[in-house]
Amino acid sequence: VDHGKVIARGDARSLKRQVGGDNIGVTVVDPADLDRTVELLRGCTDGDPVVDRPLRTVTAPTSAGVAGLASVANTLAGAGLRVEDLSLRQPTLDEVFLILTGVAIDHDDELEEARA
């Protein structure tokens, strides 16, 4: 519900599937490896990777689930890249809300409303 209007129906899992599948996240040890990681992920995921340079992470969508994660792990290892973390995750409910409404949830506003 957004401003009194129903924008989507379903439980958390179905809403997450509705806006997008899983994402593979890679945190590299060396920030210099970010661009190479992006190129490698382009070849074994379903969309354009997103880079967060301060966090040394690259995230990309996948529809292959655990098999996609294994493919990424093998590709990175084969390229000799050192990885600090590798994960498979679904979008958060905050991300689902943002995608459906175009508006990020402001948790500070929620806290202020709860206190009032």
Secondary structure, 3 states (H helix, E strand, C coil): CECCECCCCCCHHHHHHHHCCEEEEEEECCHHHHHHHHHHHHHHCCCCCEEECCCCEEEEEECCHHHHHHHHHHHHHHCCCCEEEEEEECCCHHHHHHHHHCCCCCHHHHHHHHHC
